[in-house]
Amino acid sequence: MIRLEGVTKRYRSAAGERVALDAVDLHVAKGQVFGVVGRSGAGKSTLVRTINRLETPDAGRVFVGDQEITAMKPAQLRAARRRIGMIFQHFNLLNAKTIAENVAFPLKLEGRPAAEIERRTSELLDQLGLAEHAKKHPAQLSGGQKQRVGIARALACEPDVLLCDEATSALDPETTDEILNLLDGLNRDLGLTIVLITHQMEVVRRVCDRVAVLKDGRLVEEGATADVFLHPRSPVTRAMLAEGEDGETYDASVVPAGGRLAKLTFRGGSTYQPELSRVARSAGVDYSILSGRISRIRGEPYGQMVVAFTGGDADAAVAQLNARGVVVEAV
């Protein structure tokens, strides 16, 4: 659905030149929720804005569907943008207009008939739980309600793609959960392709099928969310995960003398099975659990723990765990 080929973007000022994107290649499949993460200044917002050409790359090509966005003339681009919705961190609502008027605004820009505008606006307000707020103004709503208005407005023209630029960063945790559940439902029910820009690793873990990690405008890691979270390759990814609950930490002072350290990763049904106990009995090893957690990535259960094997045949224990589908990594 979305393809970036060698996309480069530079910003120039009196202080010099800054490379925001450096020859980025990226593919987003139809119907995916695709996360893009990185530190502040990594190039995330610039990347998402090249998809609808709010930012025009200095080099490279951007495709949405079978259309090359970077080759379009203004009239063609305006038409293409109707199929690409966008929601923003700070909502970008029209404060002088009512909630219904905000949602109807892109339909009016398209010149849709008044009856169709009224029908579509009413439909969206109902779908997003905003019907009772139709005549209010943005200042009368909470942050979560404002973001729902922004989503309704982005959906007004029935887009194929929804771009979310830090859509939950200004919200509290409970409201963030509500918005993520809403986006997840829109992806499932409408088949929307969603590109979600965020610095919150928890957001990616909750709703994204795949994730790309940016650093200084370069793509340093990309893959299925579970693979990137459970087996990160890039130091940037490992550092970002370490700052949240997905970081793996343990107290080295409690490691048993002569203990062989290993990180075990369980996925799917094996997460809740006593695989470690079974293998320990079979191989005659003892083990100490130094850290661990059970959670979910995009609905799939997983478990990770750092253990120290002592006594018995540790090599046999590792081989048996691998045979049972448990990924074992040396620590």
N, C-alpha and C positions, 0 to 999 in steps of 0.2 A: 504493500500500500504506500509506503514511504521509502524513498531511497536517496541517500546523500552520497555523492561521489567526489572525493577530493575537495570538500568544501573548506575554503579558507576565508577568514574575515579579519581585516586589520582596522584599527582605529588610530587616527592620526590627530595629534594636538601639538601645541607649542612645546610640550614636554617631550615629544618624540612619538614613536610608533609603538603600538601594543598589538600583539597578535592574539585575538580572542578565540579564533578557531584555526587549527593548523592541519590542513589536509585530512579532514574527518571523513571516513567512510562509515555508513550506517544503513542498516536495513530493518524496517519494521513491517512485519507481516500483517495481513488483513485480519482484523478482529483481536489483535494483541493489545494488552496494556503494557506499554514499554516505558520503563523508568530511566531517567538520566540523572545521575547524582555527581556531586563534586563539591569541593570547598567554594566559598565565596570567591568570585573572580575566575572560576575554572572555565567559564564559557557556556554554561548551561542555558541561560536565557537567550544568549545570542544564537545558540544552536536551534532552539525551538522557534525563534522568530525568523530564521531562514526558511523554515518549512512553509510559512505563508507569505514569505518575502516582506515582512515588516523590516527585516534587515536583508539587504542584497549582498550576497557573497562577492568577494573580490576575485575568487577563482572557484572552480568546481561547478557541479550541477545538482539540482534538487528536483526530484520527481515525486508527485503525489498521484497515485494510480498510474495511468499511462501518460500523464501530462507533465512536461518539463516546466516547472514553475519559473526557473531562472531564465527561460527563453521567452517568456510571455510579455506582450505589450500591455499597457495599462488597462485597456478594456477587457482583454482576456484575463488578466490577473484579478480584476474585480469579480468577474464571473466565477473564477476558480475558488476564490476566497469564500464564496457562499457555501461551498462544500467542506470548509475547514472552520469549525468553531474554535473559540479560544476563551479561556477564563483566566483571570488575573489574581495575583496575591491580594491586591487592595481593591478588588471588585470592579472599579472603573464604571460605576453606575452614574446615571444622569440625575443629579440631586433634585433638580427642579421638576422632574417628571415622576408620575406615580409608578408603582411597581408594574402594573399592567402596561403602562406606556413604555417602560424600559424594555420589557420583554417583546413588545410589538415593534420596537424601533427598527431592527434589521428587516422586518417584513415590509415596513413602510418604505424603507430605502429601496427595496426591490420593486416597489410599485404593485404589491399584491392587492387584490380587491378587498374592500373594507370588511365584507362578510367573512372572507377567508382569514383575514388578520384577527378578527374577533374570535373566530372559532379556534384557530391555532393557539392564540394567547391563552384563552380559557382552558384549553386542553393541557398546556404546559403548566399553568398555575396549579391545576388540579394534580397533575402528575408529580410535581415537586412540593406539594403540601403548602402552597402559597395562596390558595384561593381567597382565604379570609383577609389577606393583606393587599389585595389587588389595588385598592384605592389609597393605600398609604404611600408615604415617600421613604426613600432609603434611610433617612436619619431616624426614622421610627422603628427600624429593624435591628436585630442583633447581628453580630458578625456572621454567624452561620446562616441566618436567613438571607443576608445580603449575598453570600456566596451562592445560595440556591437560586437567587434571582439571576446572578451572573451565569449560572449553568443553564437556566431556562432560556436566557437570551442567546447563549451560544448554540442551543439546540433548535432555535426558532426556524431556521431555514433547512432543517433536517440534514445536517452535515454527515459525511462519511468518517471524518476525522475530528477528534477533539483534542486540542492542545491545552495543557494545564501548566501554567507558569507559577510555581510555588503556591498552588491553590489552597494549601492548608497551613501555610507558614504563619499566617496572622490569626489562627484560630486556637482555642484552648483544646486540650486532649479529647474531651467528650464530644465537642463539635467536630473535631477532626475525624473521629470515628464515624459520625453521622455522614459527613461528606464522602469519606472513603467508601462506606457502604452504598451510598447513592451512586458513585462512579462505577463501582463494581457491578451494581444492578443494571446500569445503563449499558455497560459493556456486554453483559450477558443477554439482556432483553432486546437491545437494538443492534447488536453486532458492531458497535462503534469501535474503531481503532483509536486508542488513547495514548498520547505521549505525555508523560507526567514528569515535569522538572521539579526536583526537590533536593534539599540537603538532609532530609530526615530519613534515615535508613529504615525506621519502623514503617514509614509510609510505603516504601518499596516492598518490604517484606510482606506487608498485608495484601497488596493488590496487584503487583506487577508480575507478568509472565517472564519478561526478560529485563535486563538492566545493563546500562552502559555507564562506565565511570570515566569522568573527565578530570584532567589535571593540566592547568596552563594551556587550555585549548586543544589538548591532544587526547585521543581515546586510548586509555591505558588498560582497560579491561571491559569485556562484554560477553554476556552469556545468559543462560537460563538463571533466573533469580536464585533458585535453590543451589545451583552449582557455585555461583559467585559468592553467596553468603556462607556456604558451608566449607568451601575450598578456595578462598580468595588467593589470587596469584600476585596481585599488585600490592606493594607496600601502602599505597594510598587507600586502597579498599580495606586492607587489614587495619589501618589506623582509624578509619571512619567506623568500622565495626567495633573496634575496641572501646570506642567512646559510648556505646550503648549496650543494651543487654545482649547483643550478639557477640560481644568481645569475650574471648576465652582467657580467663585469668585464674591463677592458683598461687598458693603460697609455697615457694620453693623450699622453705625451711622445714616443711612437713613431709617432704619426699623420703620414703624409707631408704635406709642404706642399701645400696646395690639394686634399688628398684629400677625397672625398665619402664620409662615413660612412654605413653602412647595416647593419641587422641582418637576416640572412637566416634563414628558418625552413623547413626541409625536413621533410616528413612522409611516412611510408609508404615505398614503393619508391624514391622520388626521393632518400631519405637517402643511399643508397649509389651514386648516379649522379654522373658528373662534370659536373653541370649548369653550375656556375660556370665551369669551364674552357671549355666549349663556347660559352657566352654571351660570355666575355671575348674569345675569338678572333673571334667574329662581329661584336661591337661595337667591336673594336679598343681595348679598355680594359686597363689593368694593374690588379692588385688586390693588396693586402696583407691577410693574415689576422691580425687583432689578438687574437682569442680565438675559441674554438669548442669544441664537444663533440658527441658522439653518444651517445644513450642510448635508453631506452624508457619509455613511459608506458602502463601497463596492457597491456604486451606489444607496443604499436605503436612501431616505431622512429621516431626523430626526430633531427634535427640542427639546431643553431643556431650561427651564427658572426657576429661583427662584422668587417666588411671595410671597407677604404678604397679606393675607385675613383679612379684617376688616369689622365689622358690619354683619348683617344678619346671616344666618345659614351656617357656614363654614363646619360643618359635612355633610350637605346636598350637598354642592358644591363638596366636595371631593368624596362623593358617586356617584354623577352624572358624574364626570370626569372619575372615574374608570369604570363606566358602558359604557362610550364612548370609552374605550380602552386607556385612558391616564393613565400612571403610576404616582402615586402621592406618594412621599416620604417625611417624616418629615425632616426638616433641624435643 
